[in-house]
Amino acid sequence: MFVKRGIPGWLISLGLHIVVLTSLTWVTMHVQVDDLRVAIETAFSEDRTAEEFTKELNVESQVAESLNVVSGGAATTTNPIPGGTGGGGDGSGFGAAVSQRAIDSSQQFQQPIVVYNGGGMGLPGVEQLGAELGEGQVMGEVGAAVEGYGPALGRVTQEVLRMMRESRLLVVWLFDESESMKDDQAEIREQFHKVYEELGIAQERDANLKAGKEILLTSVYSFGKELTMITPKPTASIPEIRAAISRIRIDESGKENMCAALSEVIDKYSPVAKRGHRKLAIIVVTDESGDDGELIDDVVYKAKKARSPIYILGREAVFGFPIARIRWKDPKYGLDHWLQINRGPETAFAEAMQFDGLHARWDAHSSGFGPYEQARLAKETGGIFFVLPHEEENLIGQEAIDKRKFAFLDMKEYVPELIGRREYEDARSRSKFRSTIWEVIVLMNPFKDAELQIQEHHYTVVPEEFLKNGQVQFTRALRAMGMLNQAAQALEKIRPLRDKEDSQRWRADYDLILAQSLAYRVRLFQFLLVMDRHLNQYPPLKNPKSNEWNLIRTQEMLKPDARQVKLTKINMEELQKQEKKARDLFAFVIKTHPRTPWSNRAEYELQQGFGMRFVEGFRDPRYKDFSKFKFPTL
C-alpha cells in the first residue's frame, strides 16, 4: 500500500502474518501493517450497535467596615515537554497514575457492588457553629468558586474571624515556589492587608476579641522540592508578613512537594499551637496539584489529629487528566514552546480516556472540581478549596475552560468520591461495570504504551524519510484501531449494567468513553487513508519555504478511492455509517449530561471532526537544538 506500482510481494507475505496474529487473544494482540483490508474489516464489523459544588462569592475587594461570620464548610462529600513545541502533539512522557494490576488478571467479572458516597446538602449556620460540635463534625467545602484573590481573601478573613472567636489562632501561609506563581504572589501581597485590616476592625468592635493579646499570629513558608521558612517565627506584624511574601524564591527544581510541606508544617507547629493554647490553621496558595500525592493519606491523618483545617487557593483540575500545558515564548529566540504543569485529575485515578484518537490528549478541559489531593484535604479537615478563575491566557484549552461555568445544580450528581486511593480502588475492582471502564482507560493509555503515540505534526518533506516514518506511524494506527475495537466490544458487553450503576459520574464516563472508542476508529481509518494517499501520490510542495508536512483535523471526510475500497471493502457509505454512529453517541452524551465536562468534551470532539488531510508548513530550524533553550520551572 506504500508504493505506486501494484502490491509488492512483502505486502502479500505480511498479509498472511496478520491472519495468524488476529487469532491471538485481544489483550496480547499485536497488529502489523500487512493487509489493510483485514484490519478494517475487524474494526468495523460488529454484531451489536454499539450548594455542593460551588458557591459564588462576593467580588468586592475593598476593606469592609463590618463583617458577617459564615460557617467554615458545607457538609459535602513543569517540566518542558520533551520535543514539545508549538503545534506539537506526539506525547510528553508523563506517567499518569494507574493501577499496577495487569489487565488480564483483573476482577472485572465479579458481580458489581455499588458504592455511593452521599452526604447532606445543608450549609451550617452561625448558631450551629456556636454549639459544641467537636472537631471534624463539620466537613470542608470542596469547591467555593471565587472571581479572584480579592474575594477569596475576603472569605479567608471570615474564616479566620470565626476561628478567633473560639480560640487564639496560629495561621501558617504556604506558598508554591514555582515561577508561574510570581504574578499570583504579587497580587496577594497587594491585597493581603485586606485580611488583617478587616480583622483589626472586628477586634476593635468585638469585646471578646479585644480582650486577647496577640490573638492572631502568622507564619509564612514556601515550598518547592523542599520547605522554606520565610518568617523566622510567628508574628503579628502586618508589614513583616507582607514583606515575607516578596522574599519567596523560585525553586529551580520544578517540583511542588505540597504534601511533604504540609506534613512538615503540621509536625512543627502543632506542638507550638498546643503549648500556646492556639488553634492551627494552614492556608496553601498554589496553581498546581503537586508532585507527591502519594503522601495524601498521611497528611490527612496528621491534620485531623491536630484539628487543623487546611484552606487552599488553587485552580480547577483538568478533566480526567493529570497535566495541562502552557505556552511559553523563549525570550532569546522568540519561539513558542509548550510547558507542562500538574493540574489534576479531580479523582483518585483518572476516569477519562487519556488517548485522543492519535496520541495523548493535548487539552485542558475543566473538570469543575479541584485536584483530588487538594479537594480531599479541604473536605477532610474542615477547610475550603477556593476555585480561582483561570487567568493563564496561554493555557492550552483555555477557550474550552472559559466556555462555560459549571453550575452547582448541573454538577451535584457528579461530585468525585474523595476517599482514600486504596478504598477507591477496592470499590472499583468489586464492580464489573467500573473495572471494565478502567481497563479500557489503561489499555488505551499512551503514557503507558508508547505505540499509541501516533505522529500528527512535523513530518519530513524528504520522500525516502517520509516513507520510512510513514510506515511506522501506519503500523501504530492499525494496531490502535484493533485495540479500540476490543475496547468497544468490552464496553458493549457491560451496557446492561449501565442503568444499574448508582453513580451518575461513572455512567457519564461510560457514555463518553464508548462514543470516543467508536469515533477514534473512524479518525484512525481516516489517518490510514490520508497516509496511504500521500505515500502513493506524494504531492509536490507549493511553497519553496515549506520544510514539513502536518496533519490537520477537519469536518470533511476523505473519500476512499477505488483502490482503497478494493483493499479495505469499506466504501464511503459504510464510512458515513460509522461516523453517524459515533456522532449519535456524542449527541447522547450532550443530551444526557448537559452543562458538564462530559458534554463539553463531546462537543469538542464533534467540533474537531473525524477527517484529516496533510498540509505543508514551515518550522523554525532552531527548534532542533533544545539544548540552547533555558526553560522556566513552572
C-alpha positions as CSV (number, residue, x, y, z in Angstrom):
1,M,0.0,0.0,0.0
2,F,3.0,2.2,0.3
3,V,4.2,2.0,-3.3
4,K,2.8,3.3,-6.6
5,R,3.3,0.2,-8.6
6,G,0.8,-2.6,-7.6
7,I,1.0,-4.7,-4.5
8,P,4.6,-5.8,-3.7
9,G,5.5,-9.4,-2.5
10,W,6.3,-8.3,1.0
11,L,2.8,-6.9,1.4
12,I,1.3,-10.3,0.5
13,S,3.6,-12.1,2.9
14,L,2.7,-9.7,5.7
15,G,-1.0,-10.2,4.9
16,L,-0.6,-13.9,5.8
17,H,1.0,-12.9,9.1
18,I,-1.9,-10.7,10.1
19,V,-4.3,-13.6,9.7
20,V,-2.2,-15.5,12.3
21,L,-1.9,-12.6,14.6
22,T,-5.6,-11.9,14.7
23,S,-6.1,-15.4,16.3
24,L,-4.3,-14.3,19.4
25,T,-6.1,-13.1,22.5
26,W,-7.3,-9.5,22.5
27,V,-5.1,-8.4,25.4
28,T,-1.9,-9.5,23.8
29,M,-2.8,-8.8,20.2
30,H,-0.1,-7.1,18.0
31,V,-1.3,-5.7,14.6
32,Q,1.1,-5.2,11.8
33,V,0.9,-3.1,8.6
34,D,0.2,-6.0,6.5
35,D,-3.2,-6.0,4.9
36,L,-5.4,-3.0,5.5
37,R,-8.5,-4.9,4.4
38,V,-8.2,-7.4,7.3
39,A,-7.7,-4.7,9.9
40,I,-10.6,-2.6,8.7
41,E,-13.0,-5.5,8.5
42,T,-12.1,-6.4,12.1
43,A,-12.6,-2.8,13.3
44,F,-15.9,-2.1,11.6
45,S,-17.7,-5.4,11.8
46,E,-19.9,-5.7,14.9
47,D,-22.9,-7.8,15.9
48,R,-24.3,-5.0,18.1
49,T,-24.6,-1.3,17.8
50,A,-23.0,0.0,19.9
51,E,-25.0,24.3,47.1
52,E,-22.4,21.0,47.0
53,F,-20.0,22.1,44.2
54,T,-19.8,25.8,44.1
55,K,-20.9,28.9,46.0
56,E,-20.5,32.2,44.3
57,L,-18.6,34.7,46.5
58,N,-18.7,38.5,46.6
59,V,-16.2,40.1,44.2
60,E,-15.8,43.1,46.4
61,S,-12.1,43.7,47.2
62,Q,-12.3,46.8,49.4
63,V,-11.7,46.6,53.1
64,A,-15.0,46.1,54.8
65,E,-16.1,48.1,57.8
66,S,-18.2,45.3,59.2
67,L,-18.0,41.6,59.0
68,N,-20.5,38.8,58.7
69,V,-19.5,35.5,60.1
70,V,-20.1,32.4,58.0
71,S,-19.5,28.8,58.6
72,G,-16.3,27.1,57.6
73,G,-17.7,24.3,55.5
74,A,-20.6,22.6,54.0
75,A,-21.5,19.0,54.7
76,T,-20.3,17.6,51.4
77,T,-18.7,14.8,50.3
78,T,7.0,21.6,34.5
79,N,8.6,20.4,33.2
80,P,9.2,21.2,29.5
81,I,7.7,18.6,27.2
82,P,10.4,16.6,25.5
83,G,10.4,17.8,22.0
84,G,7.3,19.9,22.8
85,T,7.0,23.0,20.6
86,G,4.2,25.0,19.1
87,G,1.7,22.8,17.3
88,G,3.2,19.6,18.7
89,G,1.1,16.6,19.7
90,D,3.1,13.4,20.0
91,G,3.2,13.0,23.7
92,S,5.1,14.1,26.8
93,G,6.3,11.0,28.5
94,F,4.4,12.0,31.7
95,G,3.5,8.9,33.7
96,A,-0.2,9.0,34.6
97,A,-1.1,7.2,37.8
98,V,-2.6,3.9,37.0
99,S,-3.0,0.6,38.9
100,Q,-0.1,-1.8,38.5
101,R,-2.6,-4.7,38.4
102,A,-2.4,-6.4,35.0
103,I,-5.5,-6.2,32.8
104,D,-5.6,-9.9,32.2
105,S,-5.6,-10.6,36.0
106,S,-8.4,-8.1,36.8
107,Q,-11.5,-8.7,38.8
108,Q,-13.8,-7.2,36.2
109,F,-16.1,-10.2,36.0
110,Q,-17.1,-10.2,39.7
111,Q,-20.6,-9.1,40.5
112,P,-20.8,-5.3,41.0
113,I,-21.1,-3.9,44.4
114,V,-22.0,-0.2,44.0
115,V,-20.5,2.2,46.5
116,Y,-22.3,5.5,47.0
117,N,-20.6,8.3,48.8
118,G,-23.5,10.5,49.8
119,G,-23.8,13.5,52.1
120,G,-26.1,16.1,53.4
121,M,-26.7,19.3,51.4
122,G,-27.1,21.9,54.1
123,L,-24.7,24.7,55.0
124,P,-24.4,25.0,58.8
125,G,-25.3,28.5,60.1
126,V,-23.5,30.6,62.7
127,E,-25.8,29.3,65.5
128,Q,-24.8,25.7,64.7
129,L,-21.1,26.5,64.8
130,G,-21.7,28.2,68.1
131,A,-22.7,24.9,69.6
132,E,-20.1,22.4,70.7
133,L,-20.0,20.2,67.6
134,G,-16.5,18.9,68.1
135,E,-13.6,19.0,65.6
136,G,-14.2,17.0,62.4
137,Q,-18.0,17.2,62.6
138,V,-18.3,20.0,60.1
139,M,-16.7,18.8,56.8
140,G,-15.0,21.2,54.5
141,E,-16.1,22.7,51.2
142,V,-14.7,21.0,48.1
143,G,-15.4,23.9,45.7
144,A,-16.0,27.6,46.6
145,A,-15.9,29.5,43.3
146,V,-14.4,33.0,43.5
147,E,-13.6,35.6,40.9
148,G,-10.1,36.2,42.1
149,Y,-7.8,36.6,45.1
150,G,-9.8,39.6,46.5
151,P,-13.0,37.6,47.1
152,A,-11.0,34.6,48.3
153,L,-9.1,36.6,50.8
154,G,-12.4,38.1,52.0
155,R,-13.7,34.7,52.7
156,V,-10.4,33.8,54.4
157,T,-11.0,36.8,56.6
158,Q,-14.4,35.4,57.7
159,E,-12.9,32.0,58.4
160,V,-10.1,33.4,60.5
161,L,-12.5,35.6,62.4
162,R,-14.8,32.6,63.1
163,M,-11.9,30.6,64.5
164,M,-10.6,33.6,66.5
165,R,-14.0,33.8,68.3
166,E,-13.3,30.3,69.6
167,S,-9.7,30.4,70.5
168,R,-6.4,32.2,69.8
169,L,-5.1,31.3,66.4
170,L,-1.8,30.5,64.6
171,V,-2.1,30.7,60.8
172,V,0.6,29.3,58.5
173,W,0.6,30.6,54.9
174,L,2.2,28.1,52.5
175,F,3.1,29.5,49.0
176,D,4.1,27.5,45.9
177,E,7.6,28.5,44.7
178,S,7.0,27.8,41.0
179,E,7.7,30.6,38.6
180,S,4.1,30.5,37.3
181,M,3.0,31.8,40.8
182,K,5.0,35.0,40.9
183,D,2.2,37.1,39.5
184,D,-0.2,35.5,41.9
185,Q,2.1,36.2,44.8
186,A,2.3,39.9,43.8
187,E,-1.5,40.1,43.7
188,I,-1.9,38.5,47.1
189,R,0.8,40.8,48.6
190,E,-1.1,43.9,47.3
191,Q,-4.4,42.6,48.8
192,F,-3.0,40.9,51.8
193,H,-3.7,44.0,54.0
194,K,-7.5,43.4,53.5
195,V,-7.4,40.3,55.7
196,Y,-5.6,41.8,58.6
197,E,-7.2,45.3,58.4
198,E,-10.7,43.8,58.5
199,L,-9.7,41.5,61.4
200,G,-8.4,44.7,63.1
201,I,-11.8,46.3,62.6
202,A,-13.5,43.2,64.0
203,Q,-11.2,43.2,67.1
204,E,-11.9,46.8,67.9
205,R,-15.7,46.2,67.8
206,D,-15.8,42.9,69.5
207,A,-15.4,42.9,73.2
208,N,-14.4,39.2,73.3
209,L,-11.7,39.7,70.7
210,K,-10.3,42.9,72.2
211,A,-9.5,41.1,75.4
212,G,-6.9,38.8,73.8
213,K,-3.3,39.8,73.4
214,E,-1.9,38.9,70.0
215,I,-4.9,36.7,69.4
216,L,-3.7,36.0,65.9
217,L,-0.1,35.0,64.9
218,T,1.1,34.3,61.4
219,S,4.0,32.4,59.8
220,V,4.9,32.4,56.1
221,Y,6.5,29.5,54.4
222,S,7.1,28.5,50.8
223,F,7.6,25.1,49.2
224,G,9.0,23.5,46.1
225,K,11.2,20.5,46.4
226,E,11.8,21.5,50.0
227,L,10.0,23.6,52.6
228,T,11.5,27.1,53.1
229,M,10.9,29.2,56.2
230,I,10.2,32.9,55.3
231,T,9.3,34.4,58.7
232,P,11.8,33.3,61.5
233,K,9.0,33.0,64.0
234,P,5.2,33.6,64.2
235,T,4.4,37.3,64.1
236,A,1.5,39.7,64.5
237,S,3.3,42.4,62.3
238,I,1.4,43.1,59.1
239,P,4.4,44.8,57.4
240,E,6.6,41.8,58.3
241,I,4.0,39.4,56.8
242,R,3.7,41.4,53.5
243,A,7.5,41.7,53.2
244,A,7.8,37.9,53.7
245,I,5.7,37.3,50.6
246,S,8.1,39.4,48.5
247,R,11.0,37.2,49.6
248,I,9.6,33.9,48.2
249,R,12.1,32.4,45.8
250,I,11.7,30.4,42.6
251,D,12.6,26.7,43.1
252,E,14.7,25.7,40.1
253,S,13.9,22.0,40.6
254,G,10.4,22.5,39.2
255,K,9.0,20.2,42.0
256,E,6.0,21.1,44.1
257,N,6.0,18.7,47.1
258,M,2.9,20.1,48.7
259,C,2.0,17.1,50.8
260,A,5.6,16.8,52.3
261,A,5.5,20.6,53.0
262,L,2.1,20.3,54.8
263,S,3.3,17.3,56.8
264,E,6.4,19.2,58.0
265,V,4.4,22.3,58.9
266,I,1.9,20.2,61.0
267,D,4.8,18.4,62.7
268,K,6.5,21.7,63.6
269,Y,3.6,23.9,64.6
270,S,1.0,21.5,66.0
271,P,3.0,21.3,69.3
272,V,3.7,25.0,69.2
273,A,0.0,25.8,68.9
274,K,-1.0,23.3,71.6
275,R,1.5,24.8,74.1
276,G,0.2,28.3,73.3
277,H,-3.4,27.2,73.6
278,R,-3.9,28.2,69.9
279,K,-5.7,26.6,67.0
280,L,-3.5,25.9,64.0
281,A,-4.9,26.7,60.5
282,I,-3.0,26.4,57.2
283,I,-3.6,28.3,54.0
284,V,-2.0,26.9,50.8
285,V,-1.6,29.1,47.7
286,T,-0.7,27.1,44.5
287,D,-1.7,26.8,40.9
288,E,-0.7,23.1,40.5
289,S,-1.8,19.8,42.0
290,G,1.6,18.8,43.4
291,D,4.1,16.0,42.8
292,D,3.8,13.9,45.9
293,G,0.1,12.9,46.1
294,E,1.0,9.5,47.4
295,L,1.5,11.1,50.8
296,I,-2.0,12.4,51.0
297,D,-3.3,9.9,53.5
298,D,-0.5,10.7,56.0
299,V,-1.2,14.4,55.7
300,V,-5.0,13.9,56.2
301,Y,-4.3,11.8,59.3
302,K,-1.9,14.4,60.8
303,A,-4.2,17.4,60.1
304,K,-7.3,15.7,61.6
305,K,-5.3,14.6,64.6
306,A,-4.0,18.2,65.1
307,R,-7.5,19.5,64.4
308,S,-6.0,21.9,61.8
309,P,-8.2,23.0,58.9
310,I,-6.5,23.4,55.6
311,Y,-7.6,26.1,53.1
312,I,-6.4,26.0,49.6
313,L,-6.4,28.8,47.0
314,G,-6.0,26.8,43.8
315,R,-7.2,26.1,40.3
316,E,-9.6,23.6,38.8
317,A,-8.3,20.2,37.8
318,V,-8.1,19.2,34.2
319,F,-11.0,16.9,33.4
320,G,-9.8,13.3,33.9
321,F,-6.2,14.1,33.0
322,P,-3.0,14.8,35.1
323,I,-1.5,17.7,33.2
324,A,-2.1,21.0,31.4
325,R,0.3,22.7,29.0
326,I,1.1,26.4,29.0
327,R,2.6,28.4,26.1
328,W,5.9,29.9,26.9
329,K,7.8,32.2,24.5
330,D,11.6,31.9,24.6
331,P,12.9,35.5,25.3
332,K,16.1,35.0,23.3
333,Y,14.8,33.4,20.1
334,G,11.1,34.4,20.4
335,L,10.0,30.8,19.8
336,D,6.9,29.2,21.3
337,H,7.1,26.1,23.5
338,W,4.6,24.1,25.5
339,L,5.5,23.5,29.1
340,Q,3.5,21.1,31.2
341,I,2.2,21.6,34.7
342,N,0.4,19.2,37.1
343,R,-3.2,20.2,37.2
344,G,-5.3,17.1,38.1
345,P,-7.1,14.8,37.9
346,E,-10.1,15.6,40.1
347,T,-10.4,11.9,41.1
348,A,-8.1,9.4,42.9
349,F,-7.3,7.9,39.4
350,A,-8.1,9.5,36.0
351,E,-11.5,8.4,34.9
352,A,-11.3,9.7,31.4
353,M,-9.7,8.4,28.2
354,Q,-6.1,9.6,28.0
355,F,-6.0,8.9,24.2
356,D,-7.5,11.4,21.7
357,G,-7.6,9.2,18.6
358,L,-4.0,9.8,17.6
359,H,-1.9,10.3,20.7
360,A,-2.1,11.6,24.3
361,R,-4.6,14.4,24.9
362,W,-3.5,17.9,24.2
363,D,-6.2,19.9,26.0
364,A,-7.1,21.3,29.4
365,H,-10.8,20.9,29.7
366,S,-12.1,21.9,33.1
367,S,-13.3,19.2,35.5
368,G,-15.4,21.6,37.5
369,F,-13.6,20.5,40.7
370,G,-10.2,20.9,42.4
371,P,-7.4,18.4,42.1
372,Y,-8.1,15.3,44.1
373,E,-5.5,15.7,46.8
374,Q,-6.3,19.4,47.5
375,A,-10.1,18.9,47.4
376,R,-9.8,16.0,49.8
377,L,-7.6,17.9,52.2
378,A,-10.2,20.7,52.4
379,K,-13.1,18.2,52.8
380,E,-11.4,16.0,55.5
381,T,-10.0,18.8,57.6
382,G,-13.0,21.2,57.6
383,G,-11.2,23.7,55.3
384,I,-12.2,25.2,52.0
385,F,-10.9,24.7,48.5
386,F,-11.2,28.0,46.7
387,V,-11.7,27.6,42.9
388,L,-9.8,30.5,41.5
389,P,-10.5,31.7,37.9
390,H,-8.2,30.5,35.1
391,E,-6.3,33.6,34.1
392,E,-3.4,31.9,32.2
393,E,-4.2,33.2,28.7
394,N,-1.6,30.8,27.3
395,L,-3.1,27.6,28.8
396,I,-3.9,25.0,26.1
397,G,-7.6,24.5,26.1
398,Q,-8.3,27.8,27.9
399,E,-11.1,28.6,25.5
400,A,-12.7,25.3,26.5
401,I,-12.4,26.1,30.2
402,D,-13.9,29.5,29.9
403,K,-16.7,28.4,27.6
404,R,-19.0,27.7,30.4
405,K,-19.1,27.8,34.2
406,F,-20.4,24.6,35.6
407,A,-23.3,25.4,37.9
408,F,-24.0,23.6,41.1
409,L,-27.3,22.2,40.1
410,D,-25.7,20.7,37.0
411,M,-22.8,19.2,38.8
412,K,-24.2,18.0,42.2
413,E,-24.6,14.4,40.8
414,Y,-21.1,14.3,39.5
415,V,-19.1,15.1,42.7
416,P,-15.9,12.9,42.8
417,E,-15.5,10.3,45.6
418,L,-12.9,12.0,47.8
419,I,-11.9,8.8,49.6
420,G,-8.5,7.1,50.0
421,R,-7.0,5.7,46.9
422,R,-7.0,2.1,48.3
423,E,-10.6,2.3,49.3
424,Y,-11.4,3.8,45.9
425,E,-9.6,1.1,44.0
426,D,-11.2,-1.6,46.1
427,A,-14.6,-0.3,45.3
428,R,-13.9,0.0,41.6
429,S,-12.5,-3.6,41.4
430,R,-15.7,-5.0,43.0
431,S,-17.8,-3.6,40.2
432,K,-17.7,-5.2,36.8
433,F,-19.1,-2.0,35.3
434,R,-16.4,0.3,36.7
435,S,-13.5,-2.1,36.4
436,T,-14.2,-2.6,32.7
437,I,-14.2,1.1,32.1
438,W,-11.0,1.4,34.0
439,E,-9.4,-1.4,32.0
440,V,-10.3,0.4,28.7
441,I,-8.6,3.6,30.1
442,V,-5.5,1.6,31.0
443,L,-5.5,-0.2,27.7
444,M,-5.6,3.0,25.7
445,N,-3.1,5.0,27.8
446,P,-0.3,6.5,25.6
447,F,1.7,7.3,28.8
448,K,1.9,3.5,29.4
449,D,2.0,2.3,25.8
450,A,4.4,4.4,23.6
451,E,3.0,2.7,20.4
452,L,-0.2,4.8,21.0
453,Q,1.7,8.0,20.3
454,I,1.0,8.4,16.6
455,Q,2.7,11.4,15.0
456,E,0.5,14.2,13.9
457,H,2.9,17.0,13.1
458,H,6.4,17.7,11.8
459,Y,6.7,15.0,9.1
460,T,9.8,15.4,6.9
461,V,9.5,16.6,3.3
462,V,12.2,14.2,2.1
463,P,10.3,11.4,0.3
464,E,12.5,8.5,1.4
465,E,12.5,9.5,5.1
466,F,8.7,10.2,4.9
467,L,8.2,6.7,3.6
468,K,10.1,5.1,6.4
469,N,8.4,7.1,9.1
470,G,5.0,6.8,7.5
471,Q,5.2,3.0,7.7
472,V,5.9,3.2,11.4
473,Q,3.0,5.5,12.0
474,F,0.8,3.4,9.8
475,T,1.6,0.3,11.8
476,R,0.8,2.1,15.1
477,A,-2.5,3.4,13.7
478,L,-3.5,-0.1,12.5
479,R,-2.7,-1.6,15.9
480,A,-4.6,1.2,17.8
481,M,-7.7,0.5,15.6
482,G,-7.7,-3.1,16.7
483,M,-7.3,-2.1,20.3
484,L,-10.2,0.3,20.0
485,N,-12.4,-2.4,18.6
486,Q,-11.6,-4.6,21.5
487,A,-12.4,-1.7,23.9
488,A,-15.7,-1.0,22.2
489,Q,-16.7,-4.7,22.4
490,A,-15.8,-4.8,26.1
491,L,-17.9,-1.7,26.7
492,E,-20.8,-3.1,24.8
493,K,-20.8,-6.2,26.9
494,I,-21.4,-4.2,30.1
495,R,-24.1,-2.0,28.6
496,P,-26.9,-3.8,30.6
497,L,-25.1,-2.8,33.8
498,R,-25.2,0.9,32.9
499,D,-28.6,1.7,34.3
500,K,-27.9,-0.3,37.4
501,E,-24.9,1.9,38.3
502,D,-25.8,4.3,41.1
503,S,-23.1,6.8,40.2
504,Q,-24.1,9.3,37.6
505,R,-20.4,10.1,37.3
506,W,-19.5,6.6,36.2
507,R,-22.5,6.5,33.8
508,A,-21.2,9.6,32.2
509,D,-17.7,8.1,32.0
510,Y,-19.1,5.1,30.2
511,D,-21.2,7.1,27.8
512,L,-18.3,9.3,26.7
513,I,-15.6,6.6,26.5
514,L,-17.9,4.4,24.4
515,A,-18.5,7.3,22.0
516,Q,-14.8,8.0,21.8
517,S,-13.9,4.4,21.2
518,L,-16.1,4.3,18.1
519,A,-15.2,7.8,17.0
520,Y,-11.5,7.2,17.2
521,R,-11.7,4.2,15.0
522,V,-13.2,6.5,12.3
523,R,-10.4,9.0,12.9
524,L,-7.7,6.4,12.6
525,F,-9.2,5.0,9.5
526,Q,-9.1,8.5,8.0
527,F,-5.4,8.6,9.1
528,L,-4.8,5.4,7.2
529,L,-6.5,6.7,4.1
530,V,-4.7,10.0,4.0
531,M,-1.3,8.5,4.8
532,D,-1.8,5.9,2.0
533,R,-2.9,8.6,-0.5
534,H,0.0,10.8,0.5
535,L,2.5,8.0,0.1
536,N,1.2,6.9,-3.2
537,Q,0.8,10.4,-4.7
538,Y,3.3,12.4,-2.7
539,P,2.2,15.9,-4.0
540,P,4.9,18.5,-4.6
541,L,5.4,21.4,-2.2
542,K,3.7,24.6,-3.3
543,N,5.8,26.9,-1.1
544,P,9.6,26.7,-1.5
545,K,10.0,27.7,2.2
546,S,8.0,24.8,3.4
547,N,10.1,22.2,5.3
548,E,7.5,19.9,6.9
549,W,4.1,18.2,6.5
550,N,1.4,18.4,9.2
551,L,-1.9,16.6,9.6
552,I,-4.9,18.8,10.4
553,R,-8.3,17.6,11.6
554,T,-11.3,18.5,9.5
555,Q,-15.0,18.0,9.3
556,E,-14.7,16.8,5.7
557,M,-14.2,13.1,5.5
558,L,-11.7,11.8,2.9
559,K,-13.5,9.5,0.5
560,P,-11.7,6.2,-0.2
561,D,-10.6,5.9,-3.8
562,A,-11.3,2.8,-5.9
563,R,-8.1,1.1,-5.0
564,Q,-8.6,1.7,-1.3
565,V,-12.2,0.4,-1.4
566,K,-11.0,-2.7,-3.2
567,L,-8.4,-3.3,-0.5
568,T,-10.5,-2.5,2.6
569,K,-14.0,-3.3,1.4
570,I,-15.1,-0.1,3.1
571,N,-16.8,2.4,0.8
572,M,-18.0,6.0,1.6
573,E,-21.4,4.7,2.6
574,E,-20.0,2.4,5.3
575,L,-17.6,5.2,6.4
576,Q,-20.5,7.6,6.8
577,K,-22.5,5.0,8.7
578,Q,-19.7,4.6,11.2
579,E,-19.3,8.4,11.5
580,K,-23.0,8.8,12.2
581,K,-23.0,6.1,14.9
582,A,-20.2,8.0,16.7
583,R,-21.9,11.4,16.3
584,D,-25.1,9.9,17.7
585,L,-23.3,8.7,20.7
586,F,-21.7,12.1,21.3
587,A,-25.2,13.7,20.9
588,F,-26.5,11.3,23.6
589,V,-23.7,12.4,26.0
590,I,-24.6,16.1,25.4
591,K,-28.3,15.4,25.9
592,T,-27.9,13.1,29.0
593,H,-25.2,15.1,30.8
594,P,-25.8,18.7,29.8
595,R,-23.6,21.5,31.0
596,T,-21.0,19.2,32.4
597,P,-17.4,18.3,31.5
598,W,-18.6,15.2,29.7
599,S,-20.9,17.2,27.4
600,N,-18.2,19.8,26.9
601,R,-15.8,17.1,25.8
602,A,-18.4,15.6,23.5
603,E,-19.0,19.0,21.8
604,Y,-15.2,19.4,21.5
605,E,-14.9,16.0,19.7
606,L,-17.7,16.9,17.3
607,Q,-16.2,20.3,16.6
608,Q,-12.8,18.8,15.7
609,G,-14.4,16.4,13.2
610,F,-13.1,13.0,12.2
611,G,-11.5,13.8,8.8
612,M,-7.8,14.6,8.2
613,R,-5.6,16.0,5.5
614,F,-1.9,16.8,5.1
615,V,-0.8,20.5,4.7
616,E,2.7,21.8,4.2
617,G,4.3,24.2,6.6
618,F,7.4,25.8,7.9
619,R,9.1,25.0,11.2
620,D,12.0,27.1,12.5
621,P,15.2,25.0,12.3
622,R,16.3,26.3,15.7
623,Y,13.7,24.0,17.3
624,K,16.0,21.1,16.5
625,D,18.6,22.0,19.2
626,F,16.7,22.1,22.5
627,S,20.0,22.4,24.5
628,K,20.0,26.1,23.6
629,F,16.8,26.8,25.5
630,K,16.6,27.5,29.2
631,F,13.1,26.5,30.2
632,P,11.4,28.0,33.3
633,T,10.4,25.8,36.2
634,L,6.6,26.0,36.4
